[in-house]
């Protein structure tokens, strides 16, 4: 069985979205889906790759320690290690606001994430801020008066009532 070009392009697109959104998580996902003989190649993907190999081998403490050694490396799915890494960054570090915002976003604190990006420099921080603002606007949107199911009668089955009144039922 050979993979079709369509399935390969879909897999590549999904993989690229994961890598662009969060490289650490993408490597952990790669660890899960790659066959065992290919997993060791992930160590060549830099510090995140080495941590993913350690994590997959069951050495979770060593993986977190390898990412926590450098304050710019956030541990995937490890908010305590990520918070400690952000705290070790200098207050005037350009990466600090974006990293703090990503951490707050991962923890479900959307308002804190937006506050962290208030005066953050850089295009990537502005893009992240736009994404978070759009998500907050979506979550804060008032509910619509009518749903597609209920229709203009305000309840499910209103269409049937209308049809009965019109002599069709």
C-alpha positions in Angstrom: 0.0 0.0 0.0 1.5 3.3 -1.1 0.4 6.7 0.4 -1.4 8.9 -2.1 -0.1 12.4 -2.8 -3.3 13.8 -1.3 -2.7 12.1 2.0 0.9 13.1 2.1 0.1 16.7 1.4 -2.6 16.6 4.2 -0.1 15.0 6.6 2.5 17.6 5.7 0.1 20.5 6.2 -1.0 19.2 9.6 2.6 18.6 10.6 3.6 22.1 9.6 0.8 23.6 11.6 2.0 21.7 14.7 5.6 22.8 14.1 4.7 26.4 13.6 2.4 26.5 16.6 4.6 24.7 19.2 7.9 23.0 18.2 8.2 21.1 21.5 4.7 19.6 21.2 5.3 18.8 17.6 8.4 16.7 18.5 6.4 14.9 21.2 3.7 14.1 18.6 6.4 12.9 16.2 7.8 10.6 18.9 4.4 9.1 19.2 3.7 8.5 15.5 7.2 7.5 14.3 8.1 3.9 14.1 10.6 2.8 16.8 13.7 2.6 14.6 13.2 6.3 13.5 12.6 7.8 16.9 16.3 8.2 17.8 16.7 10.6 14.8 14.6 13.1 16.8 17.7 13.8 19.0 19.1 15.7 16.0 16.3 18.3 16.2 18.1 20.3 18.8 17.3 20.7 22.5 13.6 20.0 22.0 14.4 16.8 20.1 16.8 15.6 22.7 14.2 16.3 25.4 11.6 14.4 23.3 13.8 11.4 23.1 14.5 11.4 26.8 10.8 11.9 27.5 9.8 9.0 25.3 12.4 6.8 26.9 10.7 7.3 30.2 13.3 9.7 31.6 10.9 12.5 32.3 13.0 14.3 35.0 16.0 14.4 32.7 13.9 15.7 29.8 12.5 18.6 31.9 15.9 19.3 33.3 17.4 19.5 29.8 14.8 22.1 28.8 15.0 24.0 32.1 18.7 24.4 31.8 18.2 27.3 29.4 15.6 29.9 30.4 14.4 30.3 26.8 13.3 26.7 26.5 9.8 26.1 27.7 8.9 22.5 28.7 5.9 21.2 26.9 3.0 20.2 29.2 5.1 21.2 32.2 3.8 24.6 33.4 5.9 24.6 36.6 9.1 24.2 34.7 7.9 26.7 32.1 7.0 29.3 34.8 10.4 28.8 36.4 12.1 29.3 33.0 10.2 32.5 32.3 11.0 33.8 35.8 14.7 33.3 35.2 14.6 35.6 32.1 15.7 39.2 32.6 12.8 41.8 32.9 14.1 43.6 29.8 14.4 40.4 27.7 12.5 40.8 24.4 11.3 37.2 24.5 9.9 37.4 28.0 6.4 38.9 27.1 5.7 36.4 24.4 6.9 33.4 26.5 4.8 34.6 29.5 1.8 35.0 27.2 2.2 31.5 25.7 2.4 30.1 29.2 -0.7 31.9 30.4 -2.5 30.9 27.3 -1.6 27.2 27.8 -2.8 27.5 31.4 -6.2 28.9 30.2 -5.5 32.5 31.5 -6.4 34.4 28.3 -6.7 37.8 29.9 -3.3 37.5 31.6 -1.8 36.4 28.3 -3.1 39.5 26.5 -1.9 41.7 29.4 1.6 40.2 29.1 1.7 41.3 25.4 0.5 44.8 25.9 3.8 46.5 25.0 5.7 43.5 23.6 8.1 44.3 20.7 8.3 42.3 17.6 6.1 41.0 14.8 5.6 37.5 16.3 4.4 39.1 19.6 1.9 41.2 17.6 0.7 38.1 15.7 0.3 36.2 18.9 -1.6 39.2 20.4 -3.9 39.3 17.4 -4.6 35.6 17.8 -5.3 35.9 21.5 -7.5 39.0 21.0 -9.5 37.1 18.3 -10.0 34.1 20.6 -11.1 36.4 23.5 -13.5 38.2 21.2 -15.0 34.9 20.1 -15.4 33.7 23.7 -16.9 37.0 24.7 -19.4 37.3 21.9 -23.0 37.4 23.1 -25.1 34.4 22.2 -27.2 34.8 19.0 -30.9 35.2 19.5 -31.7 32.4 17.1 -29.9 29.2 16.5 -29.9 27.4 13.2 -31.8 24.5 14.7 -34.5 26.5 16.5 -35.1 28.9 13.6 -37.3 32.0 13.9 -39.9 30.4 16.1 -37.5 30.2 19.0 -37.9 26.4 19.6 -37.1 23.2 17.9 -40.2 22.0 16.0 -41.4 25.5 15.2 -41.1 24.8 11.5 -43.4 21.8 12.0 -45.9 24.0 13.8 -45.8 26.5 11.0 -46.4 23.7 8.4 -49.4 22.4 10.4 -50.9 25.9 10.6 -50.4 26.4 6.9 -52.3 23.2 6.2 -49.4 20.9 5.3 -49.5 18.5 8.2 
